[in-house]
Amino acid sequence: MKISHRLVIIIAVFTTCLISANTIAVKVIGTGSYILPAAIFVFPISYIFGDILTEVYGYQVARRVIWLAFACNLLFVLFTWIGQLLPPAPFWEGQKAYENILGYTPRLLAASLGGYLVGEFVNSFVLARMKLLTGGRWLWSRTITSTIFGEGLDTAIFITLAYIGTPTFAPIMIFNHWVTKVGIEIVLTPVTYIIVNRLKRREGIDTYDYGTRFNPFFISEKG
C-alpha cells in the first residue's frame, strides 16, 4: 500500500501521544478520592487515532503502527536512561528532579508493555471485527465498544503495574480512569466521524479486514 502524507501524520500523532502519556503519567491529579494520572487526556486521543487507523486503513496497518509506536517509546526510554547516567555539570542542580520525573519512565514502560499493547490490539480487533459484522455501518458503535474493551484492559493493567506499591495506588483509580477515558471518547465521537469520513474520501479507501489474520505478532503483508 502506498503511504500517503495523511497516514504519516496520523502515525506521528499516534506515536507522540504514547510517548507523552508515558512521560506525564508520573504526575497524579484529582480532587478527593477522584485520582487520575495527568495523562488522562492523552490516552483517549491515542485510542481515537487507533480507531481511525483501523477504520480507514485496516487492522494490518494498525498492527504495524502499534508496534512502531512502542518501539519509538522504547527508544525514547533508552535515551532518557542514558541521559540520566551521564554526569551532571557541577553547576547544574536539576539531576534529582530529572531522576524523580524521567527516572520513573522504565516502570511506566513496563506498565505500557502490558497495558498499551493489550489495550490497543483489543481495541483494533474489536473495531475491525465489528466493521465486518455491521457492514461498515454505525461507526459510533464500533469506536465506543472497542474503546470500552480496549481502554478497560489497558487501564487495569497500566494502573496496576505503574502505581501498585506506591501511596497513590487505589483500585478506584482504575474505575475512574476507565470511565473518564471512555467518556472523552464518546464526547469526541463527532470529531472521529469528521476525520474518518474526510480520510476515506481523500485517500479513496475504506478497508474491510476480510481474511485478515488478527494475531498481533504477524506483521507481513499477508498477515
C-alpha positions as CSV (number, residue, x, y, z in Angstrom):
1,M,0.0,0.0,0.0
2,K,1.3,3.5,-0.9
3,I,2.0,5.5,2.2
4,S,0.3,8.9,2.0
5,H,1.3,12.0,3.9
6,R,-2.0,11.8,5.8
7,L,-1.1,8.4,7.1
8,V,2.3,9.7,8.1
9,I,0.7,12.5,10.1
10,I,-1.6,10.0,11.9
11,I,1.3,7.7,12.7
12,A,3.3,10.7,14.1
13,V,0.4,11.9,16.3
14,F,-0.3,8.4,17.5
15,T,3.4,7.9,18.5
16,T,3.6,11.3,20.1
17,C,0.6,10.5,22.2
18,L,2.1,7.3,23.5
19,I,5.4,8.9,24.4
20,S,3.8,11.9,26.0
21,A,1.4,9.7,28.0
22,N,4.1,7.6,29.4
23,T,6.1,10.7,30.5
24,I,3.4,12.8,32.1
25,A,1.6,9.9,33.8
26,V,4.1,10.3,36.6
27,K,2.1,13.3,37.8
28,V,-1.1,12.4,39.7
29,I,-4.1,14.8,39.6
30,G,-7.5,14.8,41.2
31,T,-9.8,16.1,43.9
32,G,-10.8,14.0,46.9
33,S,-11.0,10.3,46.0
34,Y,-11.1,11.1,42.3
35,I,-7.4,10.5,41.5
36,L,-6.1,10.2,37.9
37,P,-2.7,10.3,36.1
38,A,-2.1,13.6,34.4
39,A,-2.0,11.6,31.1
40,I,-5.8,11.1,31.3
41,F,-6.5,13.4,28.4
42,V,-3.8,11.9,26.2
43,F,-4.8,8.2,26.3
44,P,-8.2,8.7,24.7
45,I,-6.6,10.7,21.8
46,S,-4.3,7.7,21.1
47,Y,-7.3,5.4,21.0
48,I,-9.2,7.7,18.7
49,F,-6.3,7.7,16.3
50,G,-6.1,3.9,16.7
51,D,-9.7,3.8,15.7
52,I,-9.0,6.0,12.7
53,L,-6.1,3.8,11.6
54,T,-8.2,0.6,11.8
55,E,-11.4,2.0,10.3
56,V,-9.7,3.6,7.3
57,Y,-6.5,1.6,6.7
58,G,-7.4,-1.7,8.3
59,Y,-6.1,-3.9,11.0
60,Q,-2.8,-4.8,9.2
61,V,-1.7,-1.2,9.1
62,A,-2.9,-0.5,12.6
63,R,-0.9,-3.6,13.8
64,R,2.3,-2.2,12.3
65,V,1.8,1.2,13.7
66,I,1.1,-0.1,17.2
67,W,4.4,-1.9,17.2
68,L,6.2,1.0,15.6
69,A,4.9,3.4,18.3
70,F,6.0,1.0,21.0
71,A,9.5,0.7,19.5
72,C,9.8,4.5,19.4
73,N,8.7,4.7,23.0
74,L,11.4,2.1,23.9
75,L,14.0,4.2,22.1
76,F,12.9,7.3,24.0
77,V,13.2,5.5,27.3
78,L,16.7,4.3,26.4
79,F,17.9,7.8,25.5
80,T,16.3,9.1,28.7
81,W,18.1,6.5,30.8
82,I,21.5,7.3,29.1
83,G,20.9,11.0,29.8
84,Q,20.3,10.1,33.5
85,L,23.6,8.2,33.7
86,L,25.7,11.0,32.2
87,P,27.5,13.0,34.9
88,P,25.8,16.4,35.5
89,A,27.7,19.6,35.3
90,P,28.9,20.9,38.7
91,F,26.6,24.0,38.5
92,W,23.5,22.1,37.3
93,E,21.0,21.4,40.1
94,G,18.4,19.5,38.2
95,Q,19.7,16.0,38.5
96,K,17.4,15.0,41.3
97,A,14.4,16.4,39.5
98,Y,15.4,14.6,36.3
99,E,15.6,11.3,38.2
100,N,12.3,11.9,40.0
101,I,10.4,12.5,36.8
102,L,12.1,10.8,33.9
103,G,13.7,8.2,36.1
104,Y,10.3,6.7,36.6
105,T,9.9,6.1,32.8
106,P,11.2,2.5,32.8
107,R,8.5,1.4,35.2
108,L,5.9,3.2,33.1
109,L,7.3,1.4,30.1
110,A,6.7,-1.9,31.7
111,A,3.2,-0.9,32.5
112,S,2.8,0.3,28.9
113,L,4.1,-3.0,27.6
114,G,1.2,-4.8,29.2
115,G,-1.5,-2.1,29.0
116,Y,-0.8,-0.4,25.7
117,L,-0.1,-3.5,23.7
118,V,-3.1,-5.5,25.0
119,G,-5.4,-2.5,25.0
120,E,-4.6,-1.2,21.5
121,F,-4.7,-4.6,19.9
122,V,-8.0,-5.5,21.6
123,N,-9.4,-2.1,20.5
124,S,-8.3,-2.6,16.9
125,F,-9.5,-6.2,16.8
126,V,-13.0,-5.4,18.2
127,L,-13.4,-2.4,15.8
128,A,-12.3,-4.4,12.7
129,R,-14.5,-7.4,13.6
130,M,-17.5,-5.2,14.3
131,K,-17.0,-3.4,11.0
132,L,-17.4,-6.7,9.2
133,L,-20.5,-7.6,11.3
134,T,-22.1,-4.3,10.8
135,G,-21.2,-3.9,7.1
136,G,-19.4,-0.7,7.8
137,R,-22.5,1.0,9.4
138,W,-22.8,2.6,12.9
139,L,-19.2,3.8,13.3
140,W,-20.1,5.2,16.7
141,S,-21.0,1.7,18.0
142,R,-17.6,0.4,16.9
143,T,-15.5,3.2,18.3
144,I,-17.3,3.2,21.6
145,T,-17.5,-0.6,22.1
146,S,-13.8,-1.1,21.1
147,T,-12.8,1.7,23.5
148,I,-14.8,0.1,26.4
149,F,-12.9,-3.2,25.9
150,G,-9.5,-1.8,24.9
151,E,-9.4,1.0,27.5
152,G,-10.7,-1.3,30.2
153,L,-7.9,-3.8,29.8
154,D,-5.3,-1.0,29.2
155,T,-6.4,0.8,32.3
156,A,-6.5,-2.2,34.6
157,I,-3.0,-3.4,33.5
158,F,-1.4,0.1,33.3
159,I,-2.6,1.5,36.6
160,T,-1.8,-1.7,38.5
161,L,1.7,-2.1,37.2
162,A,2.5,1.6,37.2
163,Y,1.2,2.5,40.7
164,I,0.9,-0.6,42.9
165,G,3.1,-0.3,45.9
166,T,3.0,3.5,45.9
167,P,1.0,5.8,48.2
168,T,-1.1,6.9,45.2
169,F,-2.4,3.5,44.2
170,A,-6.0,2.7,44.8
171,P,-8.4,0.4,42.9
172,I,-10.8,3.2,42.4
173,M,-8.2,4.8,40.2
174,I,-8.8,2.1,37.6
175,F,-12.5,2.7,37.5
176,N,-12.2,6.5,37.5
177,H,-9.5,6.4,34.8
178,W,-11.5,3.9,32.6
179,V,-14.8,5.8,32.9
180,T,-13.1,9.2,32.2
181,K,-11.3,7.9,29.1
182,V,-14.5,6.3,27.7
183,G,-16.4,9.5,28.4
184,I,-13.8,11.5,26.5
185,E,-14.0,9.1,23.6
186,I,-17.8,9.4,23.5
187,V,-17.7,13.2,23.6
188,L,-15.2,13.3,20.7
189,T,-17.1,10.9,18.6
190,P,-18.2,13.6,16.2
191,V,-14.6,14.6,15.7
192,T,-13.8,10.9,14.9
193,Y,-16.6,10.9,12.3
194,I,-15.2,14.0,10.6
195,I,-11.7,12.7,10.4
196,V,-12.7,9.2,9.2
197,N,-15.1,10.5,6.5
198,R,-12.6,13.0,5.2
199,L,-9.8,10.4,5.1
200,K,-11.9,7.9,3.3
201,R,-12.8,10.4,0.6
202,R,-9.3,11.8,0.1
203,E,-7.5,8.5,0.4
204,G,-10.1,6.7,-1.7
205,I,-10.1,3.7,0.6
206,D,-12.3,2.1,3.1
207,T,-10.7,-1.1,4.3
208,Y,-12.6,-4.2,5.4
209,D,-10.5,-6.9,7.1
210,Y,-11.8,-10.0,5.2
211,G,-9.3,-12.8,5.5
212,T,-7.1,-10.9,7.9
213,R,-5.1,-12.9,10.5
214,F,-5.6,-11.0,13.7
215,N,-2.6,-12.4,15.5
216,P,-0.8,-9.3,16.7
217,F,2.6,-10.9,16.0
218,F,2.1,-11.2,12.3
219,I,3.3,-8.1,10.6
220,S,3.8,-9.2,7.0
221,E,1.6,-8.1,4.1
222,K,-0.2,-11.4,4.2
223,G,-0.5,-11.4,8.0
